[in-house]
Amino acid sequence: MTELTTTELSADEARRVVLRAQGLIGADTRKGGVHGMLRRLGAVQLDTISVLARSHELVAYARLGAVGRPKVERAYWHNPAQSFEYWCHAACILPIEHWPLYSFRRRAFRERRFRWHEVPGNVDQLLQQVRDQGPLMTSDVGGAKNGGPWWDWSDSKIGLEWLLDIGEVVVSRRVGWRRVYDLAERAVPADLLAEEPSDEECVTRLAAIAGRSLGVANRTDLIDFLRLQGRHAAMLDEALLSGAAGLVPVTVSGWPSKKGQATAWADPAALESEPRGRHRNTLVSPFDSLIWHRGRTERVFGFKYQLELYVPKHKRVHGYFTMPVLSGGRLIGRVDPAREGSTLVARQLSLELGLAPGKWAEGLRDALWSAAEWVGCDSVRVERADPPELITFLNTPPR
């Protein structure tokens, strides 16, 4: 086993490395547009909730600015050879070249033959139907639900999702947020479809991708990014300690550690130069990989964050779909946004405790008005703010 030299980083240095890795510092991070962003991040999480926009659109906007929303959609789905949907941190859009690296997960699903539901007996007939008639939606094979709660899926829906899990079908595009399923052999390039790396190789290569995306990450961050457990988590440990993942050990001041052990791992290329360039002022999706691990968010930014949409309304502190505000490389506040006609409404906005309004108000305003323009709004209305003296300033458009 190769002896790896440990690099020491301050908390601020680690934070800047993270931001550059995530494409949130410097103009050069916009190169390649949406596809370049997807390759940089390694995974973009999908979610059904749409407030200002859906999360996969918000992730692109946070990094690329006012990229057209139809352009984002086309980049993800209308060129199916560029990306595919599968399970990473959660349901994600992934670069098509990563298809072979999820062989380990497809094999694991085949072995379990179970997801949240028992796999029905009609999957072979469904697969043949996709082969003969596809691409298909669940409405073409009997509908998605039995009529009960959201999880009360029909056998056809369960079967199609199972075929997606094991790699027989892919989501080739979406129509009104409904998945369109097609044969993997029709959508995935043949050379990628034929590649079947071992579980160890899959985990090792994915660890490198996760490490590059996160910039600086501890073991928990990497496990969370890839949702590994059991023997696959052990494979990750071996890949890190042996150096096979290509990540180098670092200690970050203030990050928890065990005596004599590195606190985290980093992409060596990310440590070669100091992150420089303009910081983005932007609202951040709750499902953005910058913050999707709440413990990491607090560790990197000192920002305690909870998405409160599942919290009873009377118990919410910050609002239904609170979005952190990134400015100057820091998470400086949070806003609960909505849209009323051509007005972006901030139902509630708060600056983080200890931050001076005079210093950070401009960043808050820029983030709000830029988001408003992107979604087609021509005004902003802040209903409640902490501190309240921010309201007049934030409601006034920048010059």
N, C-alpha and C positions, 0 to 999 in steps of 0.2 A: 504494500500500500504506500502511495506517494505521500511524503510529508508536505503538508500545505502550509505556507506562510500566512499568518493572520494579519490583516490590515486593520488599523484603528481609525474609526470615524467619529466625529462629534455628531450629536443629534441633528444639528443643522445641516451638516454635510450629507448625512444619510437622507434627510428630507429632500434636499435638492437633487440628489441622485435619483430618488424615487420619482420626483416630478418630471425630470428629463426622460427617464425610462418610459413614463406614462404619456409622453408627448405633450406636456403642459408647460414647458419652458422652451423658448426659441422658435423662430420661424421655420427652421429646417425640418422641424417635426411634422410639418404639414405636407411634406413631399410625398407624392404617391396618392394623395387624396384619401378617399374612404378605404380603398383596398390597402394602401400603405399603413393607415391607422390600424386596420384589423390585424395585419401581420405584426405590427409593433406590439399590440396588446395581447395577441395570441388567442383571445376569446372576448366576445362581447355578449353580455348576458341579455336574455330576452325576458320580457314580462308583459302581461296583458294590460296592466294599468296604464292609462293615458290621461295625463293632466294637461300640461302644456304640449307634450308630445310623448310618444312611447320611449322607453328607456334607451333602446338601441339608437334612436335618433338623437337623444340628448347626449349620449356618449360621443357621437361624431361631432355634434355641435360644440361641445366643451373644448374639443381639440382643434377643430378646423374652422370655427367661426360659422358664419351664415351660409353654410353649405345647403343647397336646396334639398328639401326633404324628399322629393321624388328621386333625386340623385342618390340619396342614401339607400332608398328602397331598391333601386335598380342595382346598386353595387352589391347588395346582400343577396338578392333573390332572382333578379331578372337575367343574370348571367350565372346559371347554377354551377358552372365549372370553376367559379371563383371562390365559392364558399359552400358550407353545408351546416345543417343544424344537428347538434348532438349534445351529450351530457359532458360538461367539464366542471366548472364550479357549480353550475346549475344548467338549465337549458340555455345553450349559447349558440351564436354564430361563430364558426371556426373557419380558418383558411383551408381551402380544399387540399392543399399540399400536406395538411396534417391528418388526412383521412387514415393513412396506415397506422398512425400512432395511437389511435383509439381501438386498435384490434384487441388489445387486452381487455377493454371494457365490453366489447361486443362478445368476446368469448365468455366472459364472466356472466353476461346476461343469458347466453345459451345454456350454460351450466345450471343456473338457478331456475330457469323457465318460470320466472315469476317477477312481476313488477309490483305495482300497488294492488293489482288484481290478478286472479288466476288467469293464465293464458287460455283462451277458448280453443275449442277443437277445430275451428274453421279457418285457421290461419293459412293453410295450404291453398284453400279455395280463394281466400282473399288475395294471396300473392299471385295466383293465376289470373284473377280478375284485373289486377294492376298490370300484369304482363299483357293481357289481351286488350284492355280498354284504357289503360292509364295514359296520362296522369289522372289521379282521382282524388276527390275530397270525401270526407266521411258521409256527406249528404248523398254521394253517389252509391254508397254501399249500405244504406239503412239509417244513417244519422249518427250523431256523436253520443247522445244520452238516451237513457231509458225514460226520462221524464221526471226523475227525482232530483236530489242535490247534485252539485257540479261534479262530484266524484262518482256518481252513478252512471258510469259509462256503458254504452252499448257494447256487445261483443265485437262488433265491427270496429269500433274505435279502439278497444283494447287490442284487437288483433293487429291493426295497422300500426299502433304505437309499439307493439312488440316487434313487428317486422322492422321498424325504424331502429329499435334498440339493438337488434342483432345484425343490422347492416344490410338487410335484403332490400329495403326501400330507403329513399332519402326524401327530404322535403325540398322539392325543386323550386317552389315559389309559394307565396301566400296571396290569398284573395280575401280582402276584408278581414285580415288577421287569421283566416282559416287556412290550415295547412293543406298543401297539395302534394300528394305522395306519388313518387315515381320509382321505377326500378333503379337500384344503385348502378347497375351495369349500363344504364342509359345516361346517367348523369355524372358519374365519377370517371375520370380518365382511366383507361385500361391499365396503364402502368401503375397507377396508384392503387387501383382495385386489386391488382395481383400481388401487391407487396404485403407480406404478413410477418412483421417483426415479432420477436419473442416478447413476452410480458416485460422482462427485464429491460430490453431495448426500448420499448414503448415508454416505460416510466422514466428511464434515464433521459431520453430525448425530450420528453415533456417537462421534466424538471428543469432542463436548460431553458426551454421556452418560457416557463413560469418565472424563472429567475431573471431573464432578460426583461420581461414585462414589468415585474415588480421593482427591479433595480437593486434593492436591498430587501432581503426577506429572511425571517427566521423559519425554522422547520414548520411551525404551525401555519405560517402564511402559505408555504408551498403545499402543504397537505390540504389546506382549505381551497386553494386555487384549483387543484386537481381533484379534490374530493376522494382522497386515497384512504384506505384502511386495510387492516390485516396484513397479509403478505405483500400487498402492493406498497403499503407504507414502509415496510421493511426494505423493499427494493429501493425506495427513495433514499432511505438512510444509507444504504450501501453505496448508491451512486454519488451521494454527497461526500461521504468519508473517503472514498477511493479516488475522488477527483473525476470520475467518469462523466458526471453531469456538466463539467466545465465551469462550475461555480467555485469561487474562492471564499474562505472563511473570513469574516470580519467581526470586530467587536464595535458595538455602537454605544457610546456613552449614554447611560440612563436606561438602556434596554435590559430587561431581565436576563440573567445568565447563570449558568452553573460554573462553579469554580474550575478554572483550567480549560473551559470550553468556549468556543466562539459563540457570540450571541446570535449571529446571523450569517447569511451567505449572499454573495453579490456576483453579478456578471462582471468579469474582469474588464471588459471593454468599457463598462460604465464608470470605472475608476481611473481610466487613463487620462481624463481631462476634467477640469472643473466645469460644472454646468453653468452656462451663461445664456443670456438672451432675455427677451421680454416675457413676463409672466402673463398668463391668461387671467382675466377677470370673468368669472363665469359661474352660473348655477351648476351644481353637480347632481346627477341622478343618484338616488339611493342605491341603485344597482350597478353603479360604475365600479370597475375593478380598483380604482383609486381608494374606495372606501367600503367595498362590499364586506370586508372583514372588520367588524366593529372594534375588536380588540386592537387590531393593527392601526386603525384610524386614530384611536386614542394614543397608541404608542408613538406613531410618526408625527401626528399633528397636535397632540394634547387636546383632542376634540372628542367629547363624549356624545355619541349619537345613537338615537333610536328612531326607527321609522314607526310612526304611531297610527298607521292606518288600521291596524288590527286592535288598537287600544280603544275601549269604549269612549265615545265622544266626550263625556263629562270628565274623563280622567286624562285627556290629552293636555300636554304642556305647550307644545309648539305647533301642533296642527296635524291635519290628515296626511299630507304628502310633503313633509318638510324636506327641503333641499338645502344642503350646505352651500355656502357661498365661498368660492375660492378667489383670493386676491392677494397679490404680492407673494405668492407661494405659500400662503397660509389659509386655513379655513377660519374665516373671520366672523361668520354668523350663519344664520339659517332663516329660510323664508318658506311660508306655506302658500304656494301660488295657485291661482285659478285664472280662468279667462271668461270675461263677460263681453261678448261682442268683440269690439276692437280695443278693449282695455285689458291689460294684464293687471290682475288684482293680487296684491300681497295681503292676504287675510291677516297674517301675523308675520312680523319680521323682528329679529333680535340680533344685536351685535354681541359678540362674545364678551363675557365679563372681563374687565381689566383692559379692554382696548379703548383707545381714545377716539370718540366720534369724529373729531376734527381730522384725524389722520386717515381713517378708514371709510368715511362716508362716501368719498368719491368712488372707491372700489365697489361698494354696495350699489350705488346708483348705476355705474357702468354695467354691472352684471344684470341688473333688472331691465334697464332700457335696451341693452343689446339682445336679451332674450325676447323682449316684447317685439322688437323689430323682426326678429327671426320668425316668430310665429304669426306675423301679420298684424300686430297690434300697433296703434299709434299713440297710446297713452298708458300711463301707469298710475294705479291708485293704491297707496299703502293705507290699509285700514287701521292697523295697530302696529306700533313699533316700540322697541325697548332699546335705547331711550326714546321717548315720544317726540323729542325735539328733532329727530331725524325725518319725520313725516314730510314736512314742507319741502325740505331739500330733495328728498328722494322722489317726490311727485313732480318735480321740475325737470324737464328734459335737459340733458347736457347740451352745451352750445356746440 
